[in-house]
Amino acid sequence: MQLAELTVRGFADLLGSDAPAPGGGSAAALAGALGAALTAMVGSLTVGRKKYAEFDGLARETLEKARDLEHRFLDVMERDTEAFNAVSAVFAMPKGTDQEKEARAAAMQEALQGCTKTPFEMMELSLEALRLTDGLVDRSNASAASDLGCAALHLGSAVQGAWLNVLINLGSVRDAAFAAQYRTRGQILLDEALPLAQSIYDRVLKAVQG
């Protein structure tokens, strides 16, 4: 089942069911996709407008990159669920002998690392999308300013939700070097992304308040 092919209602119903996946990671990726799509929309509403001719090149470039990010978010949403399913599959592995237990433990660690990598990728995409969004503030169709603010809110939510998923999986990863690397890199992404999301929102809020 491809999550991205579901209706909005179908996705929401599945998310609210007792199925363990999709969960928070997929929801974070969807939030990111929506944020990128909103940024693309503002680019679309700026391109070709005489009033914003000086920003036409920026808007076209942003539109193209934001669309690509939207699709990448949807791709990682699918892969995040697949990574979770890999963890679930480990529980079905035999554990009757010491050798089987060892193989099961190794498979679990590999699966947990996979479950860490997909939300980390969401964090990277979120920051990339926020940088694009930031570039359009005060350089795009003013009538769509509120949509840039909404984009920032979605992308900020995406990066925070993804970070929670990184951390919960790292809690069970035994490879200390792997865990330390992703904690450090994730915190760096978070430390740039959240202030940037807030800055975009604050500037948009000021603009729409007049």
C-alpha positions in Angstrom: 0.0 0.0 0.0 1.4 3.4 -1.0 0.5 6.0 1.6 0.8 8.8 -0.9 -1.9 7.3 -3.1 -4.5 7.3 -0.3 -7.1 10.0 0.0 -6.7 12.6 2.7 -9.5 11.0 4.6 -8.1 7.5 4.0 -4.7 8.5 5.3 -6.2 10.2 8.4 -8.4 7.2 9.2 -5.4 4.8 8.8 -3.3 7.0 11.0 -5.9 7.0 13.7 -6.4 3.3 13.6 -4.7 0.6 15.8 -2.2 -0.1 13.0 1.3 0.7 14.3 2.2 2.2 11.0 1.9 4.8 9.6 2.7 6.8 12.7 4.4 10.0 13.8 7.3 9.7 11.3 4.9 9.4 8.3 2.9 12.3 9.7 6.0 14.4 10.0 7.0 13.6 6.4 3.5 14.6 5.2 3.7 17.9 7.1 7.0 18.5 5.3 5.5 17.7 1.9 2.7 20.1 2.6 5.2 22.8 3.7 7.2 22.4 0.5 4.0 22.4 -1.6 3.0 25.7 0.0 6.3 27.2 -0.8 6.0 26.0 -4.4 2.5 27.5 -4.5 3.9 30.9 -3.6 6.5 30.6 -6.2 3.8 29.7 -8.8 1.8 32.8 -7.8 4.9 35.0 -8.3 6.1 33.7 -11.6 5.0 35.8 -14.6 3.5 38.6 -12.5 4.6 42.0 -13.8 4.4 43.5 -10.3 7.0 40.9 -9.1 9.2 40.8 -12.2 12.4 41.4 -10.3 11.8 38.2 -8.3 10.8 36.1 -11.3 14.0 34.1 -11.5 14.1 33.4 -7.8 10.4 32.3 -7.9 11.0 30.0 -10.8 14.0 28.4 -9.2 12.3 28.1 -5.8 9.2 26.6 -7.4 11.3 23.8 -9.1 13.3 23.0 -6.0 10.2 23.1 -3.7 8.3 20.6 -6.0 11.3 18.3 -5.9 11.4 18.5 -2.1 7.7 17.8 -1.9 8.2 14.6 -3.9 11.2 13.6 -1.8 9.2 14.0 1.4 6.5 11.7 0.0 9.2 9.2 -0.9 10.7 9.2 2.6 7.2 8.9 4.1 6.9 5.5 2.3 10.3 4.4 3.2 9.8 5.4 6.9 6.9 3.0 7.1 8.9 0.3 5.3 11.7 0.8 7.9 9.2 0.3 10.7 7.8 -2.8 9.1 11.4 -4.2 9.0 11.6 -3.8 12.8 8.2 -5.5 13.2 9.4 -8.4 11.0 12.3 -9.1 13.4 9.8 -10.2 16.1 8.8 -13.1 13.9 12.3 -14.4 13.7 13.0 -17.6 15.6 14.8 -17.4 18.9 15.0 -21.0 20.1 18.8 -21.3 20.0 21.7 -19.0 20.9 22.6 -18.6 17.2 19.0 -17.7 16.4 18.9 -15.2 19.2 22.2 -13.6 18.0 20.9 -13.4 14.5 17.7 -11.8 15.7 19.5 -9.3 17.8 21.7 -8.3 14.9 18.7 -7.9 12.6 17.0 -5.7 15.2 19.9 -3.4 15.4 20.2 -3.1 11.7 16.4 -2.4 11.5 16.6 0.2 14.3 19.4 2.0 12.4 17.2 2.1 9.3 14.4 3.5 11.4 16.7 6.3 12.5 17.9 7.2 9.1 14.6 7.9 7.5 13.4 10.6 10.0 16.9 12.0 10.0 16.5 12.4 6.2 13.2 14.2 6.9 15.1 16.7 9.1 17.5 17.4 6.3 14.7 17.9 3.8 12.9 20.2 6.3 15.9 22.5 6.7 16.4 22.6 2.9 12.8 23.5 2.4 12.9 26.2 5.1 15.9 27.8 3.5 13.9 28.0 0.2 10.9 29.4 2.0 13.0 32.0 3.8 14.3 33.2 0.4 10.7 34.1 -0.7 9.8 36.2 2.3 9.4 39.8 1.0 10.4 38.6 -2.4 7.2 37.1 -3.7 3.5 37.7 -4.2 2.4 39.6 -1.1 -1.1 38.2 -1.4 0.3 34.8 -0.6 2.5 35.9 2.4 0.3 33.9 4.8 1.0 30.8 2.8 4.7 31.2 3.5 4.0 31.4 7.2 1.9 28.2 7.0 4.8 26.6 5.1 7.2 27.5 7.9 4.8 26.1 10.5 4.5 22.8 8.7 8.2 22.5 8.1 9.0 23.4 11.7 6.6 20.7 12.8 8.1 18.2 10.4 11.6 18.7 11.7 10.6 18.4 15.3 8.4 15.4 14.7 11.2 13.7 12.8 13.7 14.5 15.6 11.5 12.7 18.1 11.5 9.7 15.9 15.3 9.8 15.6 15.6 9.9 19.3 13.2 7.2 20.2 15.0 4.8 17.9 18.5 5.8 19.0 17.4 4.9 22.5 17.6 1.2 21.5 20.6 1.4 19.2 23.6 -0.3 20.8 26.2 1.1 18.4 27.5 4.1 20.5 29.3 5.7 17.6 26.2 5.5 15.4 24.0 7.0 18.1 26.4 9.8 18.9 26.8 10.7 15.3 23.0 11.0 14.7 22.4 12.8 17.9 25.1 15.4 17.1 24.0 15.8 13.5 20.4 16.0 14.3 20.9 18.6 17.0 22.8 20.7 14.5 19.9 20.5 12.0 17.4 21.3 14.7 19.4 24.3 16.0 19.3 25.9 12.6 15.8 24.8 11.5 13.7 25.9 14.4 14.9 29.5 14.7 14.6 29.8 10.9 11.0 28.5 11.0 10.2 31.0 13.8 11.9 33.9 12.0 9.9 33.2 8.8 6.6 33.0 10.8 7.4 36.2 12.7 8.3 38.2 9.6 5.1 37.0 7.8 3.0 37.8 10.9 4.3 41.3 10.9 3.7 41.7 7.2 0.1 40.5 7.3 -0.7 42.5 10.5 0.2 45.7 8.5 
